[in-house]
Amino acid sequence: MTFRNGLASLLRPEDSVLVLIDHQPYQLTNLNSHEPQMVVNNAAALAKAAKVFGVPTIMTSVIAERGGLIFAQITDVFPGQEVIDRTFINTWEDPKVVDAVKATGRKQLVIAGLWTEICVAMPVIQALGEGWDVTVITDASGGVSVEAHQLAVQRMIGAGANMMTWLALAAEWQRDWARVETAAGLTEVLVQHAAGSGIAYLWEQQLLNTPVPAGEA
């Protein structure tokens, strides 16, 4: 087994390309590995983080006419951008998607989608076999059951994939809070989508901006 370690193995925004797969109403109706609201929140956060860091993002659906459009929480992040609609269950068999990924020139492929065991696992395993460095964002993905999601994660790890959550990925892209060009944008994503962390940040700002009562200075 080749271990993923060392500084060079960490994800970098300038080398990353994000593919969001089948975040559609049909898939959401049988999502049972996670709370649906959580997956929608996390997928939107992932999309927004990618935009903050200038990471090219490819959105793809499967037979949208029947399965529904990609969630507006995602497409609203990239107004006017085409969603590639497929008939292939395996995204990586669709030349239009693969060509769009290759056109970015990026080598670190980041994937999230519904369902983990089908529409995420197949392209991940194929891309790994073709030499791509693949990371799956597990909490912006989900399966028809906890078992299905967990087995898919194990299967992809066995094939050589890297597993992360959206917040861990965003932190890895940021890497240093002195990178002020993205720090404010990432903070806004945290406020909107990181629950307790976002609330704690707003509370901290409230306390910092609260005048000290007279006589207590």
VMD Tcl script that draws the C-alpha trace (Angstrom):
set ca {
  {0.00 0.00 0.00}
  {1.17 3.52 -0.82}
  {0.62 5.74 2.21}
  {-0.70 9.25 1.76}
  {1.54 11.38 3.93}
  {3.92 14.32 3.84}
  {3.25 17.97 3.12}
  {2.86 17.40 -0.61}
  {-0.08 15.05 0.02}
  {-2.20 17.85 1.52}
  {-4.79 19.40 -0.79}
  {-4.04 22.75 -2.38}
  {-6.64 25.01 -3.98}
  {-4.44 25.72 -6.98}
  {-4.24 21.98 -7.74}
  {-7.84 21.00 -6.87}
  {-10.91 20.51 -9.05}
  {-14.30 19.76 -7.52}
  {-16.96 17.53 -9.07}
  {-20.43 17.56 -7.50}
  {-22.50 14.58 -8.59}
  {-26.29 14.12 -8.55}
  {-27.33 16.33 -5.65}
  {-30.91 15.97 -6.90}
  {-34.39 15.54 -5.39}
  {-34.77 11.91 -6.45}
  {-31.58 10.86 -4.68}
  {-32.45 12.93 -1.63}
  {-35.76 11.10 -1.13}
  {-33.94 7.85 -0.35}
  {-30.99 9.31 1.52}
  {-30.83 7.46 4.83}
  {-27.17 7.51 5.87}
  {-27.32 11.17 6.95}
  {-29.94 13.74 7.78}
  {-30.95 15.17 4.38}
  {-30.77 18.75 5.70}
  {-27.19 18.12 6.78}
  {-26.11 16.86 3.38}
  {-27.71 19.84 1.62}
  {-25.98 22.19 4.07}
  {-22.62 20.50 3.66}
  {-22.82 20.31 -0.12}
  {-23.65 24.03 -0.28}
  {-20.78 24.80 2.09}
  {-18.41 22.76 -0.05}
  {-19.51 24.62 -3.18}
  {-19.07 28.00 -1.48}
  {-15.64 27.05 -0.15}
  {-14.56 26.04 -3.64}
  {-15.69 29.41 -4.95}
  {-13.80 31.27 -2.20}
  {-10.59 29.46 -3.14}
  {-11.08 29.68 -6.90}
  {-11.35 25.92 -7.27}
  {-13.02 24.99 -10.58}
  {-16.31 23.25 -9.85}
  {-18.15 20.93 -12.22}
  {-21.79 20.15 -11.46}
  {-23.40 17.11 -13.01}
  {-26.82 15.48 -12.80}
  {-28.31 12.26 -14.11}
  {-31.48 12.48 -16.23}
  {-32.52 15.75 -14.59}
  {-35.81 15.78 -16.49}
  {-36.98 12.93 -14.25}
  {-34.69 13.09 -11.23}
  {-34.90 16.82 -10.68}
  {-32.51 19.73 -10.91}
  {-29.38 20.07 -8.77}
  {-30.30 21.74 -5.47}
  {-30.58 25.50 -5.81}
  {-28.36 25.83 -2.71}
  {-25.54 24.59 -4.96}
  {-26.38 26.04 -8.36}
  {-26.99 29.50 -6.87}
  {-23.30 29.55 -5.93}
  {-22.40 29.38 -9.63}
  {-25.10 31.41 -11.40}
  {-25.29 30.76 -15.12}
  {-22.90 27.82 -15.06}
  {-23.94 24.76 -17.04}
  {-24.88 21.59 -15.19}
  {-23.74 18.61 -17.23}
  {-26.65 16.19 -17.48}
  {-25.81 12.52 -18.08}
  {-27.35 9.18 -18.84}
  {-24.30 7.30 -17.55}
  {-24.64 6.20 -13.93}
  {-20.86 6.31 -13.70}
  {-19.88 9.95 -14.19}
  {-16.37 9.01 -15.27}
  {-17.74 7.23 -18.33}
  {-19.20 10.49 -19.60}
  {-16.60 12.15 -21.87}
  {-18.09 15.61 -21.38}
  {-17.49 15.51 -17.62}
  {-14.02 13.99 -17.91}
  {-13.02 16.50 -20.59}
  {-14.23 19.36 -18.36}
  {-12.09 18.05 -15.50}
  {-9.03 17.59 -17.69}
  {-9.45 21.08 -19.15}
  {-8.76 22.59 -15.72}
  {-5.26 21.13 -15.69}
  {-5.73 20.20 -12.02}
  {-4.57 16.84 -10.61}
  {-6.27 16.72 -7.18}
  {-9.80 15.51 -7.90}
  {-12.35 16.21 -5.14}
  {-15.72 14.45 -5.41}
  {-19.01 14.50 -3.48}
  {-22.39 13.18 -4.49}
  {-25.47 11.05 -4.06}
  {-25.42 8.14 -3.61}
  {-22.04 7.23 -2.14}
  {-22.23 3.54 -3.01}
  {-23.13 4.12 -6.67}
  {-22.62 7.54 -8.21}
  {-19.61 8.39 -6.05}
  {-17.90 5.00 -5.79}
  {-17.85 4.18 -9.49}
  {-16.16 7.35 -10.77}
  {-13.79 7.42 -7.81}
  {-12.60 3.87 -8.40}
  {-12.23 4.41 -12.15}
  {-10.38 7.72 -11.75}
  {-8.02 6.17 -9.21}
  {-7.21 3.44 -11.71}
  {-6.34 6.12 -14.24}
  {-3.85 7.74 -11.88}
  {-5.86 10.61 -10.41}
  {-5.35 11.79 -6.82}
  {-8.94 11.45 -5.55}
  {-10.52 12.80 -2.36}
  {-14.13 12.08 -1.37}
  {-16.03 14.54 0.83}
  {-18.05 12.08 2.87}
  {-20.38 14.47 4.68}
  {-21.47 16.14 1.43}
  {-22.31 12.67 0.14}
  {-24.70 10.00 1.35}
  {-26.20 6.61 0.64}
  {-29.48 4.75 0.85}
  {-28.43 3.36 4.25}
  {-25.70 3.77 6.83}
  {-24.35 0.38 5.75}
  {-24.31 1.33 2.07}
  {-22.43 4.58 2.77}
  {-19.92 2.97 5.12}
  {-19.19 0.05 2.82}
  {-18.70 2.43 -0.10}
  {-16.23 4.47 1.94}
  {-14.33 1.30 2.86}
  {-14.33 0.17 -0.76}
  {-12.95 3.50 -1.99}
  {-10.28 3.61 0.73}
  {-9.25 0.12 -0.37}
  {-8.91 1.45 -3.91}
  {-6.68 4.29 -2.71}
  {-9.05 7.22 -2.20}
  {-8.61 9.90 0.45}
  {-11.59 10.68 2.73}
  {-12.37 14.10 4.23}
  {-15.23 16.26 5.46}
  {-16.03 19.65 3.95}
  {-14.71 21.63 6.90}
  {-11.44 19.69 6.97}
  {-11.02 20.32 3.26}
  {-11.69 24.05 3.64}
  {-9.12 24.27 6.43}
  {-6.58 22.42 4.31}
  {-7.16 24.77 1.39}
  {-6.73 27.77 3.73}
  {-3.73 26.31 5.58}
  {-2.68 29.67 7.04}
  {-4.97 32.39 8.45}
  {-2.40 34.93 7.22}
  {-3.74 34.25 3.70}
  {-6.04 37.22 3.96}
  {-7.26 36.99 0.38}
  {-9.40 33.97 1.34}
  {-9.69 34.21 5.14}
  {-12.70 36.55 5.15}
  {-14.56 34.53 2.53}
  {-13.95 31.27 4.34}
  {-15.07 32.84 7.62}
  {-18.37 33.81 5.98}
  {-18.88 30.20 4.84}
  {-18.24 29.05 8.42}
  {-20.77 31.55 9.75}
  {-23.41 30.31 7.30}
  {-22.78 26.57 7.45}
  {-20.52 25.49 10.32}
  {-23.19 25.59 13.05}
  {-21.51 25.91 16.46}
  {-18.23 27.21 15.06}
  {-20.02 29.92 13.10}
  {-22.17 30.89 16.06}
  {-19.13 31.01 18.35}
  {-17.39 33.33 15.89}
  {-20.38 35.70 15.81}
  {-20.53 35.62 19.61}
  {-16.85 36.47 19.78}
  {-17.45 39.44 17.47}
  {-20.35 40.55 19.67}
  {-18.19 40.45 22.79}
  {-15.36 42.32 21.09}
  {-17.77 45.04 20.03}
  {-19.60 45.33 23.34}
  {-18.63 48.54 25.16}
  {-17.27 48.08 28.67}
  {-19.77 49.55 31.17}
  {-18.66 52.77 32.87}
  {-16.68 52.16 36.01}
  {-15.47 48.68 34.94}
  {-12.67 49.80 32.65}
}
mol new
graphics top color blue
foreach p $ca { graphics top sphere $p radius 0.5 }
foreach p [lrange $ca 0 end-1] q [lrange $ca 1 end] { graphics top cylinder $p $q radius 0.2 }
display resetview
